[in-house]
Amino acid sequence: MVSLLSAVPRGALVVSRTAAAAAASVSFSVLSLVGPAAVPAAAAAPAAPALPPPVRPEDRGGDHLTVVVEHAGAGRDGTYEVSCHPGAGNHPDVAGACRVLDSHTRWGRDTFAPVASGSSCTMIYGGPATAHVTGTWAGRPVDASYDRSNGCEIGRWDRMVPLLPRLGSASASASASGSPSDSLQ
């Protein structure tokens, strides 16, 4: 016949006895100091799991961006709101803006990264247009500025069309290819 005690590892049995003795000792010490009436019923019951604080509107998940475009011309300048997953906002092409953002999002890379310092850029001026994008994308805060001051910056801007309005070289290539124009023209 096999004893139940022989099936339990010896160290585990010692730990169990030690832990039980320590818990009983603490309970006895508290009760002897304050008396059973001074200990609230909640303290005697096992603790309930802690609940997280309520979610505030500003803490809700989702991708939300504010795009401020200036000096791009009539019909393009303005402040646009874009929410993705699900898509919403006053941007003229919410679906297109979310699609371009999704296509440029890669794990470990900043979707809105500036042009790397030390880059060799053509000295082509793309006009006075500027854009400032703020908000949250892929769970990370966004605060990115765009301009068209050289070839690298123009390329960076054009990669974000239709989130940013189609201007200059992107517009010319769309006309040549017969692609439909974007709503921020």
Residue pairs with C-beta under 8 A, 6 or more apart in sequence:
5 13
30 39
31 39
61 139
62 83
62 84
62 85
62 86
62 136
63 83
63 84
63 85
63 98
63 101
63 135
63 136
63 137
63 138
64 81
64 82
64 83
64 84
64 89
64 135
64 136
65 81
65 82
65 83
65 101
65 133
65 134
65 135
65 136
65 137
65 142
65 163
66 79
66 80
66 81
66 82
66 133
66 134
66 135
67 79
67 80
67 81
67 82
67 91
67 131
67 132
67 133
67 163
67 164
68 78
68 79
68 80
68 131
68 132
68 133
69 76
69 77
69 78
69 79
69 80
69 129
69 130
69 131
69 164
69 165
69 184
70 77
70 129
70 130
70 131
71 77
71 127
71 128
71 129
71 130
72 127
72 129
72 131
72 165
72 167
73 129
73 167
75 184
75 185
76 129
76 165
76 167
76 184
76 185
80 89
80 90
80 91
80 92
81 89
81 90
81 91
82 89
82 91
82 94
82 97
82 98
82 163
83 89
83 94
84 94
84 97
84 98
84 101
84 102
85 98
87 94
87 95
87 98
88 94
91 97
91 163
92 182
92 183
92 184
93 162
93 182
93 183
93 184
96 162
96 163
96 182
96 183
97 162
97 163
100 159
100 160
100 161
100 162
100 163
101 111
101 137
101 160
101 163
104 111
104 159
104 160
105 111
105 137
105 138
110 140
111 137
111 138
111 142
112 133
112 137
112 142
112 144
114 144
114 145
114 156
115 121
115 152
115 153
115 156
119 152
121 150
121 151
121 152
121 153
122 150
122 151
122 152
123 150
123 151
124 150
124 151
124 154
125 148
125 149
125 150
126 148
126 149
126 150
126 153
126 154
126 157
126 167
126 168
126 169
127 148
127 167
127 168
128 148
129 147
129 148
129 157
129 165
129 167
130 145
130 146
130 147
131 145
131 146
131 147
131 157
131 164
132 144
132 145
132 146
133 142
133 143
133 144
133 145
133 146
133 163
134 142
134 143
134 144
135 141
135 142
136 142
146 153
146 156
146 157
146 160
146 164
147 153
147 157
148 154
148 157
148 167
148 168
154 168
154 169
157 164
157 167
157 170
158 169
158 170
161 170
161 182
162 182
162 183
162 184
164 184
165 182
165 184
165 185
166 174
166 181
166 182
166 184
166 185
171 181
171 185
174 180
174 181
174 182
